[in-house]
Amino acid sequence: MATRLLICPPGHYDVRYSINPWMTPHVGDSAPDAARQWDRFVELIGCVGDVELVQAEPQAQTPDIVFTANAALMVGNLAIVSSFRHAERRREQPVYRAALARAGYATTFLRQTYFEGAGDALFDRVRPILYAGYGWRTERGATMQLQEIVGCRVLPLLLADERFYHLDTALCPLSSGHVLAYMDAFSPHAQTMLRRAVEPGYLIEVSVDDALRFACNAVEIEDALVMHDCSRRLRERLNAIGYRVFCTELDEFIKAGGSAKSLTLRLDDGPAAGIAAATA
Ligand code: ARG
């Protein structure tokens, strides 16, 4: 089955404000190479496996709309649309909602809380767990509401390092059952919970250097991982567990604090299959 992804071209992308530490030194910068980098990225994800792309329309007032991971959390046919913490991104919500409705999904949103979609909520691909990051963007209250909707265990993980303000910058659950993690991005308690949830042989702890290169922000398409960059050591580890690794330059988007995975939203998502069937 094709991997269905929501993307949005960088028609109006630049760094106009700062809502995370990556953006601060770049406010006012244009991103002259963004369109080329995005085209090459999209071409690459289309080449590595069977991919179906759904496109949202870029809008003049919403430069960060390219980061479609923040559109929603997808649970089967339902899109739990984001409620952005920062005013600068709130205008994206109706655009994402319309794009998802057009693509055939039912839409809802959480009440009276901030929640930033698949940027902060990642399903384990084999265990019955939704990892839910909170602290910088998503609130802990959102993780509680998710528990009532998703039909699997929600593991709330407090994010402790502002450079890793979205969960998908520090954690990447893979279909092999391995989970990439930059552990220092998490509070001590969250680290303990992660170690309890993922068996030691399956937890791949990435270095701070790899984390800062957005190695955890990878898109998985079949046996391929597409990311901005990673060390040779990490690449070899990923090869050893059966993944092909493709790196493609995305530094124009890193200026705003996002990279490969942030530029996509996996539409066919939900709790690990065995469990969905067991609880149905
Ligand atoms: N500038 C955007 C923000 O701060 C970047 C979002 C990156 N998205 C992600 N899922 N990591 O919200």
Boltz pocket constraint, residues with backbone or C-beta under 6 A from the ligand:
constraints:
  - pocket:
      binder: B
      contacts: [[A, 19], [A, 20], [A, 23], [A, 64], [A, 67], [A, 69], [A, 70], [A, 89], [A, 116], [A, 118], [A, 119], [A, 120], [A, 166], [A, 168], [A, 169], [A, 256], [A, 257], [A, 258], [A, 259], [A, 261], [A, 262]]
      max_distance: 6.0
